[in-house]
Amino acid sequence: MQLSVLDLVPVRSDQSTVDAFSATVRLAKAADKLGYTRYWVAEHHNMPAVAATSPPVVLSYLAAQTDRIRLGSGGVMLPNHAPLAVAEQFALLEAAAPGRIDLGVGRAPGTDPVTSIALRGPAGRTDED
């Protein structure tokens, strides 16, 4: 049976973001050691209890801390990012960890409308949005 982890990098009420990120690294290392197939990181913004705001940054650090587990985004929300920038980021991740990077994308904003506009600006949005 193939098992995977989906991590939002949760920040408990008694933790800092540093603590939550350290817990994510420990979990990824354990999953790698135990033979899990994939470690997915989801993108969410402006949520105090969730620290996974930048999957490429998290995945880059996890790639350096693990040996064989596949790492992926579950997913990068394309309304928040220029698609070319996402493609370039994940191409570099793949170059750094060949055969271990998966790019999952989504179309939801992954946040509230005000934060979404702050992330990407009003480009491509109309009054109906």
Backbone atoms as SQL, in Angstrom:
CREATE TABLE atoms (id INTEGER PRIMARY KEY, chain TEXT, resi INTEGER, resn TEXT, atom TEXT, x REAL, y REAL, z REAL);
INSERT INTO atoms VALUES
  (1, 'A', 1, 'MET', 'N', 0.829, -1.166, 0.000),
  (2, 'A', 1, 'MET', 'CA', 0.000, 0.000, 0.000),
  (3, 'A', 1, 'MET', 'C', 0.887, 1.246, 0.000),
  (4, 'A', 2, 'GLN', 'N', 0.553, 2.197, -0.844),
  (5, 'A', 2, 'GLN', 'CA', 1.295, 3.452, -0.899),
  (6, 'A', 2, 'GLN', 'C', 0.605, 4.480, -0.002),
  (7, 'A', 3, 'LEU', 'N', 1.386, 5.108, 0.859),
  (8, 'A', 3, 'LEU', 'CA', 0.850, 6.114, 1.762),
  (9, 'A', 3, 'LEU', 'C', 1.506, 7.464, 1.497),
  (10, 'A', 4, 'SER', 'N', 0.729, 8.517, 1.693),
  (11, 'A', 4, 'SER', 'CA', 1.216, 9.880, 1.513),
  (12, 'A', 4, 'SER', 'C', 0.800, 10.727, 2.700),
  (13, 'A', 5, 'VAL', 'N', 1.421, 11.870, 2.830),
  (14, 'A', 5, 'VAL', 'CA', 1.091, 12.851, 3.861),
  (15, 'A', 5, 'VAL', 'C', 0.644, 14.128, 3.162),
  (16, 'A', 6, 'LEU', 'N', -0.432, 14.754, 3.660),
  (17, 'A', 6, 'LEU', 'CA', -0.837, 16.083, 3.225),
  (18, 'A', 6, 'LEU', 'C', -0.656, 17.002, 4.419),
  (19, 'A', 7, 'ASP', 'N', 0.189, 18.007, 4.268),
  (20, 'A', 7, 'ASP', 'CA', 0.562, 18.874, 5.385),
  (21, 'A', 7, 'ASP', 'C', 0.205, 20.321, 5.084),
  (22, 'A', 8, 'LEU', 'N', -0.529, 20.948, 5.994),
  (23, 'A', 8, 'LEU', 'CA', -0.828, 22.371, 5.905),
  (24, 'A', 8, 'LEU', 'C', 0.151, 23.196, 6.733),
  (25, 'A', 9, 'VAL', 'N', 1.097, 22.521, 7.375),
  (26, 'A', 9, 'VAL', 'CA', 1.999, 23.130, 8.344),
  (27, 'A', 9, 'VAL', 'C', 1.152, 23.842, 9.413),
  (28, 'A', 10, 'PRO', 'N', 0.374, 23.048, 10.154),
  (29, 'A', 10, 'PRO', 'CA', -0.521, 23.642, 11.154),
  (30, 'A', 10, 'PRO', 'C', 0.252, 24.270, 12.311),
  (31, 'A', 11, 'VAL', 'N', -0.241, 25.402, 12.761),
  (32, 'A', 11, 'VAL', 'CA', 0.344, 26.115, 13.895),
  (33, 'A', 11, 'VAL', 'C', -0.647, 25.999, 15.057),
  (34, 'A', 12, 'ARG', 'N', -0.297, 25.180, 16.037),
  (35, 'A', 12, 'ARG', 'CA', -1.173, 25.027, 17.212),
  (36, 'A', 12, 'ARG', 'C', -1.128, 26.296, 18.042),
  (37, 'A', 13, 'SER', 'N', -2.089, 26.432, 18.932),
  (38, 'A', 13, 'SER', 'CA', -2.174, 27.646, 19.750),
  (39, 'A', 13, 'SER', 'C', -0.966, 27.821, 20.664),
  (40, 'A', 14, 'ASP', 'N', -0.276, 26.730, 20.979),
  (41, 'A', 14, 'ASP', 'CA', 0.896, 26.825, 21.857),
  (42, 'A', 14, 'ASP', 'C', 2.208, 26.835, 21.071),
  (43, 'A', 15, 'GLN', 'N', 2.140, 27.076, 19.763),
  (44, 'A', 15, 'GLN', 'CA', 3.323, 27.035, 18.908),
  (45, 'A', 15, 'GLN', 'C', 3.563, 28.364, 18.212),
  (46, 'A', 16, 'SER', 'N', 4.804, 28.554, 17.812),
  (47, 'A', 16, 'SER', 'CA', 5.147, 29.626, 16.878),
  (48, 'A', 16, 'SER', 'C', 5.212, 29.004, 15.480),
  (49, 'A', 17, 'THR', 'N', 5.343, 29.837, 14.472),
  (50, 'A', 17, 'THR', 'CA', 5.524, 29.333, 13.114),
  (51, 'A', 17, 'THR', 'C', 6.820, 28.532, 13.010),
  (52, 'A', 18, 'VAL', 'N', 7.845, 28.970, 13.723),
  (53, 'A', 18, 'VAL', 'CA', 9.115, 28.230, 13.744),
  (54, 'A', 18, 'VAL', 'C', 8.883, 26.814, 14.285),
  (55, 'A', 19, 'ASP', 'N', 8.116, 26.695, 15.370),
  (56, 'A', 19, 'ASP', 'CA', 7.806, 25.377, 15.938),
  (57, 'A', 19, 'ASP', 'C', 7.043, 24.512, 14.932),
  (58, 'A', 20, 'ALA', 'N', 6.058, 25.107, 14.276),
  (59, 'A', 20, 'ALA', 'CA', 5.251, 24.362, 13.306),
  (60, 'A', 20, 'ALA', 'C', 6.103, 23.879, 12.142),
  (61, 'A', 21, 'PHE', 'N', 6.985, 24.734, 11.658),
  (62, 'A', 21, 'PHE', 'CA', 7.855, 24.357, 10.546),
  (63, 'A', 21, 'PHE', 'C', 8.816, 23.248, 10.971),
  (64, 'A', 22, 'SER', 'N', 9.322, 23.317, 12.178),
  (65, 'A', 22, 'SER', 'CA', 10.197, 22.259, 12.696),
  (66, 'A', 22, 'SER', 'C', 9.446, 20.936, 12.779),
  (67, 'A', 23, 'ALA', 'N', 8.180, 20.987, 13.195),
  (68, 'A', 23, 'ALA', 'CA', 7.364, 19.774, 13.257),
  (69, 'A', 23, 'ALA', 'C', 7.142, 19.195, 11.865),
  (70, 'A', 24, 'THR', 'N', 6.956, 20.059, 10.874),
  (71, 'A', 24, 'THR', 'CA', 6.800, 19.606, 9.495),
  (72, 'A', 24, 'THR', 'C', 8.061, 18.898, 9.010),
  (73, 'A', 25, 'VAL', 'N', 9.207, 19.455, 9.320),
  (74, 'A', 25, 'VAL', 'CA', 10.470, 18.827, 8.920),
  (75, 'A', 25, 'VAL', 'C', 10.602, 17.457, 9.577),
  (76, 'A', 26, 'ARG', 'N', 10.286, 17.354, 10.859),
  (77, 'A', 26, 'ARG', 'CA', 10.355, 16.053, 11.548),
  (78, 'A', 26, 'ARG', 'C', 9.390, 15.047, 10.928),
  (79, 'A', 27, 'LEU', 'N', 8.183, 15.500, 10.596),
  (80, 'A', 27, 'LEU', 'CA', 7.202, 14.609, 9.979),
  (81, 'A', 27, 'LEU', 'C', 7.667, 14.149, 8.598),
  (82, 'A', 28, 'ALA', 'N', 8.210, 15.059, 7.798),
  (83, 'A', 28, 'ALA', 'CA', 8.705, 14.678, 6.467),
  (84, 'A', 28, 'ALA', 'C', 9.853, 13.682, 6.572),
  (85, 'A', 29, 'LYS', 'N', 10.760, 13.910, 7.506),
  (86, 'A', 29, 'LYS', 'CA', 11.870, 12.968, 7.699),
  (87, 'A', 29, 'LYS', 'C', 11.357, 11.598, 8.126),
  (88, 'A', 30, 'ALA', 'N', 10.370, 11.571, 9.025),
  (89, 'A', 30, 'ALA', 'CA', 9.801, 10.298, 9.475),
  (90, 'A', 30, 'ALA', 'C', 9.098, 9.590, 8.319),
  (91, 'A', 31, 'ALA', 'N', 8.323, 10.325, 7.536),
  (92, 'A', 31, 'ALA', 'CA', 7.633, 9.728, 6.385),
  (93, 'A', 31, 'ALA', 'C', 8.634, 9.170, 5.385),
  (94, 'A', 32, 'ASP', 'N', 9.730, 9.883, 5.168),
  (95, 'A', 32, 'ASP', 'CA', 10.785, 9.427, 4.263),
  (96, 'A', 32, 'ASP', 'C', 11.394, 8.129, 4.786),
  (97, 'A', 33, 'LYS', 'N', 11.716, 8.108, 6.054),
  (98, 'A', 33, 'LYS', 'CA', 12.344, 6.933, 6.669),
  (99, 'A', 33, 'LYS', 'C', 11.407, 5.725, 6.689),
  (100, 'A', 34, 'LEU', 'N', 10.104, 5.980, 6.880),
  (101, 'A', 34, 'LEU', 'CA', 9.129, 4.888, 6.971),
  (102, 'A', 34, 'LEU', 'C', 8.649, 4.382, 5.613),
  (103, 'A', 35, 'GLY', 'N', 9.119, 4.984, 4.537),
  (104, 'A', 35, 'GLY', 'CA', 8.778, 4.494, 3.205),
  (105, 'A', 35, 'GLY', 'C', 7.510, 5.068, 2.611),
  (106, 'A', 36, 'TYR', 'N', 7.010, 6.172, 3.136),
  (107, 'A', 36, 'TYR', 'CA', 5.850, 6.811, 2.524),
  (108, 'A', 36, 'TYR', 'C', 6.204, 7.225, 1.100),
  (109, 'A', 37, 'THR', 'N', 5.195, 7.308, 0.238),
  (110, 'A', 37, 'THR', 'CA', 5.401, 7.608, -1.171),
  (111, 'A', 37, 'THR', 'C', 5.580, 9.096, -1.432),
  (112, 'A', 38, 'ARG', 'N', 4.657, 9.903, -0.875),
  (113, 'A', 38, 'ARG', 'CA', 4.661, 11.343, -1.168),
  (114, 'A', 38, 'ARG', 'C', 4.406, 12.156, 0.082),
  (115, 'A', 39, 'TYR', 'N', 4.909, 13.386, 0.012),
  (116, 'A', 39, 'TYR', 'CA', 4.651, 14.386, 1.045),
  (117, 'A', 39, 'TYR', 'C', 4.131, 15.622, 0.326),
  (118, 'A', 40, 'TRP', 'N', 2.848, 15.918, 0.517),
  (119, 'A', 40, 'TRP', 'CA', 2.195, 17.027, -0.160),
  (120, 'A', 40, 'TRP', 'C', 2.097, 18.226, 0.777),
  (121, 'A', 41, 'VAL', 'N', 2.280, 19.406, 0.241),
  (122, 'A', 41, 'VAL', 'CA', 2.110, 20.647, 0.995),
  (123, 'A', 41, 'VAL', 'C', 1.028, 21.461, 0.298),
  (124, 'A', 42, 'ALA', 'N', 0.041, 21.918, 1.081),
  (125, 'A', 42, 'ALA', 'CA', -1.055, 22.705, 0.523),
  (126, 'A', 42, 'ALA', 'C', -0.818, 24.194, 0.756),
  (127, 'A', 43, 'GLU', 'N', -1.320, 25.015, -0.149),
  (128, 'A', 43, 'GLU', 'CA', -1.167, 26.466, -0.055),
  (129, 'A', 43, 'GLU', 'C', -2.409, 27.102, 0.568),
  (130, 'A', 44, 'HIS', 'N', -2.204, 27.857, 1.627),
  (131, 'A', 44, 'HIS', 'CA', -3.272, 28.658, 2.247),
  (132, 'A', 44, 'HIS', 'C', -2.661, 29.968, 2.714),
  (133, 'A', 45, 'HIS', 'N', -3.457, 31.024, 2.725),
  (134, 'A', 45, 'HIS', 'CA', -2.950, 32.347, 3.091),
  (135, 'A', 45, 'HIS', 'C', -3.824, 33.008, 4.148),
  (136, 'A', 46, 'ASN', 'N', -3.189, 33.877, 4.928),
  (137, 'A', 46, 'ASN', 'CA', -3.868, 34.721, 5.907),
  (138, 'A', 46, 'ASN', 'C', -4.674, 33.902, 6.913),
  (139, 'A', 47, 'MET', 'N', -4.127, 32.776, 7.326),
  (140, 'A', 47, 'MET', 'CA', -4.750, 31.921, 8.332),
  (141, 'A', 47, 'MET', 'C', -3.731, 31.698, 9.440),
  (142, 'A', 48, 'PRO', 'N', -3.936, 32.277, 10.609),
  (143, 'A', 48, 'PRO', 'CA', -2.939, 32.163, 11.678),
  (144, 'A', 48, 'PRO', 'C', -2.586, 30.726, 12.070),
  (145, 'A', 49, 'ALA', 'N', -3.504, 29.801, 11.853),
  (146, 'A', 49, 'ALA', 'CA', -3.256, 28.413, 12.250),
  (147, 'A', 49, 'ALA', 'C', -2.646, 27.572, 11.137),
  (148, 'A', 50, 'VAL', 'N', -2.334, 28.180, 10.004),
  (149, 'A', 50, 'VAL', 'CA', -1.757, 27.458, 8.869),
  (150, 'A', 50, 'VAL', 'C', -0.545, 28.235, 8.363),
  (151, 'A', 51, 'ALA', 'N', 0.605, 27.571, 8.320),
  (152, 'A', 51, 'ALA', 'CA', 1.842, 28.246, 7.906),
  (153, 'A', 51, 'ALA', 'C', 2.284, 27.898, 6.491),
  (154, 'A', 52, 'ALA', 'N', 1.530, 27.089, 5.775),
  (155, 'A', 52, 'ALA', 'CA', 1.927, 26.674, 4.426),
  (156, 'A', 52, 'ALA', 'C', 1.508, 27.722, 3.407),
  (157, 'A', 53, 'THR', 'N', 2.193, 28.848, 3.398),
  (158, 'A', 53, 'THR', 'CA', 1.845, 29.924, 2.477),
  (159, 'A', 53, 'THR', 'C', 2.610, 29.853, 1.158),
  (160, 'A', 54, 'SER', 'N', 3.707, 29.123, 1.131),
  (161, 'A', 54, 'SER', 'CA', 4.532, 29.062, -0.077),
  (162, 'A', 54, 'SER', 'C', 5.041, 27.639, -0.302),
  (163, 'A', 55, 'PRO', 'N', 4.263, 26.794, -0.980),
  (164, 'A', 55, 'PRO', 'CA', 4.710, 25.422, -1.207),
  (165, 'A', 55, 'PRO', 'C', 6.114, 25.297, -1.792),
  (166, 'A', 56, 'PRO', 'N', 6.523, 26.103, -2.783),
  (167, 'A', 56, 'PRO', 'CA', 7.881, 25.914, -3.313),
  (168, 'A', 56, 'PRO', 'C', 8.967, 26.129, -2.263),
  (169, 'A', 57, 'VAL', 'N', 8.769, 27.080, -1.372),
  (170, 'A', 57, 'VAL', 'CA', 9.774, 27.325, -0.331),
  (171, 'A', 57, 'VAL', 'C', 9.829, 26.151, 0.637),
  (172, 'A', 58, 'VAL', 'N', 8.656, 25.686, 1.070),
  (173, 'A', 58, 'VAL', 'CA', 8.606, 24.545, 1.990),
  (174, 'A', 58, 'VAL', 'C', 9.215, 23.310, 1.328),
  (175, 'A', 59, 'LEU', 'N', 8.835, 23.048, 0.083),
  (176, 'A', 59, 'LEU', 'CA', 9.336, 21.865, -0.612),
  (177, 'A', 59, 'LEU', 'C', 10.843, 21.919, -0.830),
  (178, 'A', 60, 'SER', 'N', 11.374, 23.091, -1.083),
  (179, 'A', 60, 'SER', 'CA', 12.812, 23.228, -1.255),
  (180, 'A', 60, 'SER', 'C', 13.549, 22.810, 0.022),
  (181, 'A', 61, 'TYR', 'N', 13.063, 23.286, 1.140),
  (182, 'A', 61, 'TYR', 'CA', 13.699, 22.939, 2.412),
  (183, 'A', 61, 'TYR', 'C', 13.543, 21.453, 2.709),
  (184, 'A', 62, 'LEU', 'N', 12.352, 20.907, 2.451),
  (185, 'A', 62, 'LEU', 'CA', 12.130, 19.480, 2.716),
  (186, 'A', 62, 'LEU', 'C', 12.973, 18.602, 1.795),
  (187, 'A', 63, 'ALA', 'N', 13.177, 19.033, 0.566),
  (188, 'A', 63, 'ALA', 'CA', 14.007, 18.249, -0.359),
  (189, 'A', 63, 'ALA', 'C', 15.429, 18.122, 0.178),
  (190, 'A', 64, 'ALA', 'N', 15.906, 19.179, 0.813),
  (191, 'A', 64, 'ALA', 'CA', 17.261, 19.146, 1.379),
  (192, 'A', 64, 'ALA', 'C', 17.333, 18.294, 2.651),
  (193, 'A', 65, 'GLN', 'N', 16.185, 18.039, 3.266),
  (194, 'A', 65, 'GLN', 'CA', 16.151, 17.314, 4.541),
  (195, 'A', 65, 'GLN', 'C', 15.772, 15.838, 4.396),
  (196, 'A', 66, 'THR', 'N', 15.352, 15.435, 3.195),
  (197, 'A', 66, 'THR', 'CA', 14.907, 14.060, 2.964),
  (198, 'A', 66, 'THR', 'C', 15.725, 13.443, 1.837),
  (199, 'A', 67, 'ASP', 'N', 15.582, 12.118, 1.676),
  (200, 'A', 67, 'ASP', 'CA', 16.408, 11.410, 0.698),
  (201, 'A', 67, 'ASP', 'C', 15.665, 10.863, -0.514),
  (202, 'A', 68, 'ARG', 'N', 14.462, 10.320, -0.328),
  (203, 'A', 68, 'ARG', 'CA', 13.830, 9.629, -1.448),
  (204, 'A', 68, 'ARG', 'C', 12.361, 9.948, -1.635),
  (205, 'A', 69, 'ILE', 'N', 11.670, 10.415, -0.623),
  (206, 'A', 69, 'ILE', 'CA', 10.231, 10.650, -0.729),
  (207, 'A', 69, 'ILE', 'C', 9.937, 11.704, -1.789),
  (208, 'A', 70, 'ARG', 'N', 8.868, 11.471, -2.552),
  (209, 'A', 70, 'ARG', 'CA', 8.435, 12.474, -3.530),
  (210, 'A', 70, 'ARG', 'C', 7.794, 13.619, -2.768),
  (211, 'A', 71, 'LEU', 'N', 8.003, 14.827, -3.258),
  (212, 'A', 71, 'LEU', 'CA', 7.492, 16.027, -2.609),
  (213, 'A', 71, 'LEU', 'C', 6.628, 16.786, -3.600),
  (214, 'A', 72, 'GLY', 'N', 5.480, 17.266, -3.130),
  (215, 'A', 72, 'GLY', 'CA', 4.608, 17.945, -4.072),
  (216, 'A', 72, 'GLY', 'C', 3.708, 18.979, -3.441),
  (217, 'A', 73, 'SER', 'N', 3.132, 19.769, -4.313),
  (218, 'A', 73, 'SER', 'CA', 2.159, 20.769, -3.898),
  (219, 'A', 73, 'SER', 'C', 0.775, 20.193, -4.115),
  (220, 'A', 74, 'GLY', 'N', -0.055, 20.402, -3.114),
  (221, 'A', 74, 'GLY', 'CA', -1.412, 19.862, -3.244),
  (222, 'A', 74, 'GLY', 'C', -2.464, 20.923, -3.031),
  (223, 'A', 75, 'GLY', 'N', -2.427, 22.016, -3.655),
  (224, 'A', 75, 'GLY', 'CA', -1.624, 22.436, -4.763),
  (225, 'A', 75, 'GLY', 'C', -1.296, 23.918, -4.657),
  (226, 'A', 76, 'VAL', 'N', -0.633, 24.379, -5.682),
  (227, 'A', 76, 'VAL', 'CA', -0.356, 25.799, -5.841),
  (228, 'A', 76, 'VAL', 'C', -1.595, 26.420, -6.499),
  (229, 'A', 77, 'MET', 'N', -2.123, 27.460, -5.891),
  (230, 'A', 77, 'MET', 'CA', -3.350, 28.088, -6.393),
  (231, 'A', 77, 'MET', 'C', -3.005, 29.122, -7.473),
  (232, 'A', 78, 'LEU', 'N', -3.275, 28.774, -8.709),
  (233, 'A', 78, 'LEU', 'CA', -2.866, 29.612, -9.838),
  (234, 'A', 78, 'LEU', 'C', -3.468, 31.017, -9.841),
  (235, 'A', 79, 'PRO', 'N', -4.649, 31.253, -9.252),
  (236, 'A', 79, 'PRO', 'CA', -5.106, 32.648, -9.216),
  (237, 'A', 79, 'PRO', 'C', -4.172, 33.572, -8.420),
  (238, 'A', 80, 'ASN', 'N', -3.341, 32.998, -7.565),
  (239, 'A', 80, 'ASN', 'CA', -2.453, 33.801, -6.727),
  (240, 'A', 80, 'ASN', 'C', -1.085, 34.055, -7.344),
  (241, 'A', 81, 'HIS', 'N', -0.756, 33.382, -8.425),
  (242, 'A', 81, 'HIS', 'CA', 0.612, 33.417, -8.944),
  (243, 'A', 81, 'HIS', 'C', 0.612, 33.479, -10.462),
  (244, 'A', 82, 'ALA', 'N', 1.643, 34.080, -10.987),
  (245, 'A', 82, 'ALA', 'CA', 1.832, 34.036, -12.434),
  (246, 'A', 82, 'ALA', 'C', 2.212, 32.601, -12.812),
  (247, 'A', 83, 'PRO', 'N', 1.476, 31.969, -13.715),
  (248, 'A', 83, 'PRO', 'CA', 1.765, 30.573, -14.054),
  (249, 'A', 83, 'PRO', 'C', 3.203, 30.312, -14.492),
  (250, 'A', 84, 'LEU', 'N', 3.802, 31.243, -15.242),
  (251, 'A', 84, 'LEU', 'CA', 5.188, 31.054, -15.664),
  (252, 'A', 84, 'LEU', 'C', 6.113, 31.006, -14.451),
  (253, 'A', 85, 'ALA', 'N', 5.890, 31.859, -13.458),
  (254, 'A', 85, 'ALA', 'CA', 6.727, 31.851, -12.253),
  (255, 'A', 85, 'ALA', 'C', 6.604, 30.512, -11.528),
  (256, 'A', 86, 'VAL', 'N', 5.396, 29.970, -11.452),
  (257, 'A', 86, 'VAL', 'CA', 5.194, 28.658, -10.812),
  (258, 'A', 86, 'VAL', 'C', 5.954, 27.584, -11.583),
  (259, 'A', 87, 'ALA', 'N', 5.829, 27.598, -12.902),
  (260, 'A', 87, 'ALA', 'CA', 6.530, 26.602, -13.729),
  (261, 'A', 87, 'ALA', 'C', 8.035, 26.694, -13.538),
  (262, 'A', 88, 'GLU', 'N', 8.552, 27.908, -13.503),
  (263, 'A', 88, 'GLU', 'CA', 9.998, 28.084, -13.315),
  (264, 'A', 88, 'GLU', 'C', 10.439, 27.615, -11.923),
  (265, 'A', 89, 'GLN', 'N', 9.664, 27.932, -10.895),
  (266, 'A', 89, 'GLN', 'CA', 10.017, 27.507, -9.536),
  (267, 'A', 89, 'GLN', 'C', 10.079, 25.983, -9.441),
  (268, 'A', 90, 'PHE', 'N', 9.081, 25.320, -10.001),
  (269, 'A', 90, 'PHE', 'CA', 9.047, 23.866, -9.901),
  (270, 'A', 90, 'PHE', 'C', 10.065, 23.200, -10.822),
  (271, 'A', 91, 'ALA', 'N', 10.422, 23.841, -11.915),
  (272, 'A', 91, 'ALA', 'CA', 11.508, 23.314, -12.753),
  (273, 'A', 91, 'ALA', 'C', 12.827, 23.347, -11.973),
  (274, 'A', 92, 'LEU', 'N', 13.058, 24.422, -11.223),
  (275, 'A', 92, 'LEU', 'CA', 14.270, 24.498, -10.398),
  (276, 'A', 92, 'LEU', 'C', 14.239, 23.469, -9.270),
  (277, 'A', 93, 'LEU', 'N', 13.078, 23.299, -8.652),
  (278, 'A', 93, 'LEU', 'CA', 12.966, 22.270, -7.608),
  (279, 'A', 93, 'LEU', 'C', 13.275, 20.889, -8.179),
  (280, 'A', 94, 'GLU', 'N', 12.756, 20.609, -9.354),
  (281, 'A', 94, 'GLU', 'CA', 13.016, 19.321, -10.004),
  (282, 'A', 94, 'GLU', 'C', 14.502, 19.160, -10.310),
  (283, 'A', 95, 'ALA', 'N', 15.163, 20.228, -10.714),
  (284, 'A', 95, 'ALA', 'CA', 16.602, 20.160, -10.976),
  (285, 'A', 95, 'ALA', 'C', 17.383, 19.886, -9.699),
  (286, 'A', 96, 'ALA', 'N', 16.896, 20.415, -8.583),
  (287, 'A', 96, 'ALA', 'CA', 17.580, 20.232, -7.301),
  (288, 'A', 96, 'ALA', 'C', 17.306, 18.855, -6.689),
  (289, 'A', 97, 'ALA', 'N', 16.141, 18.293, -6.984),
  (290, 'A', 97, 'ALA', 'CA', 15.762, 16.985, -6.443),
  (291, 'A', 97, 'ALA', 'C', 15.147, 16.161, -7.574),
  (292, 'A', 98, 'PRO', 'N', 15.963, 15.702, -8.516),
  (293, 'A', 98, 'PRO', 'CA', 15.452, 15.029, -9.714),
  (294, 'A', 98, 'PRO', 'C', 14.559, 13.830, -9.393),
  (295, 'A', 99, 'GLY', 'N', 13.401, 13.809, -10.060),
  (296, 'A', 99, 'GLY', 'CA', 12.479, 12.688, -9.914),
  (297, 'A', 99, 'GLY', 'C', 11.683, 12.682, -8.622),
  (298, 'A', 100, 'ARG', 'N', 11.789, 13.751, -7.836),
  (299, 'A', 100, 'ARG', 'CA', 11.112, 13.759, -6.534),
  (300, 'A', 100, 'ARG', 'C', 10.078, 14.865, -6.388),
  (301, 'A', 101, 'ILE', 'N', 9.868, 15.684, -7.404),
  (302, 'A', 101, 'ILE', 'CA', 8.998, 16.853, -7.267),
  (303, 'A', 101, 'ILE', 'C', 7.736, 16.670, -8.099),
  (304, 'A', 102, 'ASP', 'N', 6.586, 16.949, -7.472),
  (305, 'A', 102, 'ASP', 'CA', 5.292, 16.912, -8.151),
  (306, 'A', 102, 'ASP', 'C', 4.632, 18.280, -8.022),
  (307, 'A', 103, 'LEU', 'N', 4.084, 18.766, -9.116),
  (308, 'A', 103, 'LEU', 'CA', 3.371, 20.037, -9.104),
  (309, 'A', 103, 'LEU', 'C', 1.885, 19.762, -9.234),
  (310, 'A', 104, 'GLY', 'N', 1.158, 20.061, -8.182),
  (311, 'A', 104, 'GLY', 'CA', -0.299, 20.041, -8.220),
  (312, 'A', 104, 'GLY', 'C', -0.770, 21.476, -8.219),
  (313, 'A', 105, 'VAL', 'N', -1.735, 21.788, -9.070),
  (314, 'A', 105, 'VAL', 'CA', -2.244, 23.153, -9.142),
  (315, 'A', 105, 'VAL', 'C', -3.736, 23.151, -8.862),
  (316, 'A', 106, 'GLY', 'N', -4.226, 24.316, -8.477),
  (317, 'A', 106, 'GLY', 'CA', -5.651, 24.480, -8.239),
  (318, 'A', 106, 'GLY', 'C', -6.110, 25.820, -8.762),
  (319, 'A', 107, 'ARG', 'N', -7.413, 25.995, -8.790),
  (320, 'A', 107, 'ARG', 'CA', -7.966, 27.250, -9.286),
  (321, 'A', 107, 'ARG', 'C', -8.648, 28.059, -8.198),
  (322, 'A', 108, 'ALA', 'N', -8.738, 27.513, -6.984),
  (323, 'A', 108, 'ALA', 'CA', -9.308, 28.270, -5.876),
  (324, 'A', 108, 'ALA', 'C', -8.282, 29.290, -5.396),
  (325, 'A', 109, 'PRO', 'N', -8.736, 30.380, -4.789),
  (326, 'A', 109, 'PRO', 'CA', -7.764, 31.363, -4.305),
  (327, 'A', 109, 'PRO', 'C', -7.003, 30.888, -3.070),
  (328, 'A', 110, 'GLY', 'N', -7.562, 29.950, -2.303),
  (329, 'A', 110, 'GLY', 'CA', -6.865, 29.475, -1.112),
  (330, 'A', 110, 'GLY', 'C', -6.863, 30.497, 0.010),
  (331, 'A', 111, 'THR', 'N', -7.758, 31.477, -0.101),
  (332, 'A', 111, 'THR', 'CA', -7.815, 32.536, 0.904),
  (333, 'A', 111, 'THR', 'C', -9.081, 33.357, 0.695),
  (334, 'A', 112, 'ASP', 'N', -9.192, 34.422, 1.442),
  (335, 'A', 112, 'ASP', 'CA', -10.321, 35.334, 1.302),
  (336, 'A', 112, 'ASP', 'C', -10.064, 36.303, 0.137),
  (337, 'A', 113, 'PRO', 'N', -11.115, 36.971, -0.368),
  (338, 'A', 113, 'PRO', 'CA', -10.943, 37.843, -1.538),
  (339, 'A', 113, 'PRO', 'C', -9.956, 38.993, -1.326),
  (340, 'A', 114, 'VAL', 'N', -9.933, 39.598, -0.154),
  (341, 'A', 114, 'VAL', 'CA', -9.025, 40.716, 0.092),
  (342, 'A', 114, 'VAL', 'C', -7.575, 40.245, 0.029),
  (343, 'A', 115, 'THR', 'N', -7.279, 39.115, 0.650),
  (344, 'A', 115, 'THR', 'CA', -5.920, 38.578, 0.619),
  (345, 'A', 115, 'THR', 'C', -5.548, 38.148, -0.793),
  (346, 'A', 116, 'SER', 'N', -6.494, 37.589, -1.515),
  (347, 'A', 116, 'SER', 'CA', -6.233, 37.187, -2.895),
  (348, 'A', 116, 'SER', 'C', -5.799, 38.374, -3.745),
  (349, 'A', 117, 'ILE', 'N', -6.474, 39.492, -3.604),
  (350, 'A', 117, 'ILE', 'CA', -6.100, 40.682, -4.371),
  (351, 'A', 117, 'ILE', 'C', -4.739, 41.196, -3.913),
  (352, 'A', 118, 'ALA', 'N', -4.462, 41.103, -2.613),
  (353, 'A', 118, 'ALA', 'CA', -3.154, 41.536, -2.108),
  (354, 'A', 118, 'ALA', 'C', -2.030, 40.667, -2.666),
  (355, 'A', 119, 'LEU', 'N', -2.301, 39.391, -2.900),
  (356, 'A', 119, 'LEU', 'CA', -1.293, 38.474, -3.438),
  (357, 'A', 119, 'LEU', 'C', -0.979, 38.750, -4.896),
  (358, 'A', 120, 'ARG', 'N', -1.993, 38.926, -5.686),
  (359, 'A', 120, 'ARG', 'CA', -1.801, 39.006, -7.139),
  (360, 'A', 120, 'ARG', 'C', -2.248, 40.318, -7.738),
  (361, 'A', 121, 'GLY', 'N', -3.014, 41.081, -6.998),
  (362, 'A', 121, 'GLY', 'CA', -3.556, 42.316, -7.552),
  (363, 'A', 121, 'GLY', 'C', -4.837, 42.034, -8.301),
  (364, 'A', 122, 'PRO', 'N', -5.447, 43.052, -8.843),
  (365, 'A', 122, 'PRO', 'CA', -6.746, 42.880, -9.502),
  (366, 'A', 122, 'PRO', 'C', -6.665, 42.324, -10.917),
  (367, 'A', 123, 'ALA', 'N', -5.486, 41.943, -11.390),
  (368, 'A', 123, 'ALA', 'CA', -5.334, 41.453, -12.764),
  (369, 'A', 123, 'ALA', 'C', -6.264, 40.295, -13.040),
  (370, 'A', 124, 'GLY', 'N', -7.003, 40.402, -14.139),
  (371, 'A', 124, 'GLY', 'CA', -7.883, 39.310, -14.559),
  (372, 'A', 124, 'GLY', 'C', -9.176, 39.237, -13.792),
  (373, 'A', 125, 'ARG', 'N', -9.429, 40.171, -12.917),
  (374, 'A', 125, 'ARG', 'CA', -10.682, 40.169, -12.153),
  (375, 'A', 125, 'ARG', 'C', -11.588, 41.276, -12.663),
  (376, 'A', 126, 'THR', 'N', -12.873, 41.019, -12.582),
  (377, 'A', 126, 'THR', 'CA', -13.862, 42.025, -12.977),
  (378, 'A', 126, 'THR', 'C', -14.738, 42.337, -11.790),
  (379, 'A', 127, 'ASP', 'N', -15.651, 43.287, -11.958),
  (380, 'A', 127, 'ASP', 'CA', -16.575, 43.638, -10.887),
  (381, 'A', 127, 'ASP', 'C', -17.444, 42.454, -10.480),
  (382, 'A', 128, 'GLU', 'N', -17.732, 41.551, -11.417),
  (383, 'A', 128, 'GLU', 'CA', -18.548, 40.375, -11.095),
  (384, 'A', 128, 'GLU', 'C', -17.842, 39.451, -10.105),
  (385, 'A', 129, 'ASP', 'N', -16.507, 39.465, -10.116),
  (386, 'A', 129, 'ASP', 'CA', -15.752, 38.623, -9.194),
  (387, 'A', 129, 'ASP', 'C', -15.994, 39.072, -7.760);
